[in-house]
C-alpha cells in the first residue's frame, strides 16, 4: 500500500540534500549550532528534567485513579476548580515547554478535558516563578509584573477558548468519560489519596530540585538552593525507593515502567527533531549562527506596531528557549532596539511554546487542536503586547 507520508518525507530529505548550499558560511554555522543545541538539550534537560517527567506521567497513567482525573479535570468538572488548579501549576512545577509535555499527555489521556489540559500545558512553563523574578530584576519591574499577570490570565483564557472551540467534541468526550467515570469508581480505585499525594509529590519535588537551574547571580535564595539541590534530591530518592519497595508489587512496577517508556517513545523522537530544526533556523539561544540572522528579527520588532508584536509572538512561539534563557536573550534584543510591547509578546508566547513542543502536542491532540492552541497563544500575545506597549511607551 502506498504510504504518502513516507514518500513526502523521502522527497523532502532528497530536496534538502540536493539543494542545501553547504559551502555557505551561514549554513555551516547553522549546522554546527544545530548539533550543539541538541547536545546542550541532552546534557541539560533529558536526565534531570524529561526523565523524571516521564516517570511522573507514567505514574499518573497507571496509579492515579481515572475517576479522580475525570472528576477534577474532565469536560464536566467544575471550571473554578479545574482551571484554578491548572492555571497555577507553573508556580509549583517550574518546568520548560518540553518537560511539561509528558505530564500533559498523562492527564489528557487519563480523561482530562481539552480546556483544563491546555490550561495546564500553557501555565506549566509560562508561570515559572524564578523566570518571572529574573525578568523583573533584569528587564524591569513593570515587565516582570506584566509577564506574571499575563501568564496566569493567558492560561485560563487559552483553556476556556479551547473548550469553546471544540465544545461539540468535548460534549461527546464528556459522555464517554461519564461512563468511564462510573466504571472507574469500582474498577480503578488507584492508590489511596494520601499515598498517591506522597508518591507523586515526592517525584515532583525530585523533578523540581534535580532540574534547578543555576541563577545568573551567585547570591540570594535561589543561588543557595542551587548549591544544595543535590543534597535535597538524594534523600528524596531514598524516600521514593522506600515507597516503591513497600507500596507496590513487581507487576505494578513493571506496568509503571511500561507506561513511562510509552510516553518516552512517543515524545522523545519528536523533541529531538524539533530541537535540531530550531537550532538550524535560529541557532543556539544567544548566538547569531542560525540561517535566520538575529539582526533581521531585531530590525522588525522595534516600536509597537501590529506587525512587530505579531512577529515577536510568532518567533517566540517557534523558537526554543531553555529554562531562563529567554531573559538574557530579551535583554540583548531590547538593547538592539526591540520595543517593550513585542518583548512582552515574546515572553508570553516563547517559554510556553517551541517547535519541538508543537510536534509533540500534534501527536497528542491532532493537527486541528494543535493549530488552534498555537494560534490562540500567538493572537493573545500579540494583543497583549500591543496594549502593554501603548501603556509603557
GILINQUI-V399350 format. One record per helix or strand of 3 or more residues. SS is the DSSP state (2 for helix, 1 for strand). FROM is the first residue (numbers start at 1). LEN is the number of residues. If there is no record, write none. Layout:
SS&FROM&LEN, SS&FROM&LEN
This chain:
2&4&16, 2&25&39, 2&66&8, 2&79&9, 2&89&5, 2&99&11, 2&114&13, 2&129&11, 2&141&25, 2&167&21, 2&193&18, 2&221&27, 2&250&33, 2&294&7, 2&306&13, 2&325&11, 2&340&11, 2&355&11, 2&367&26
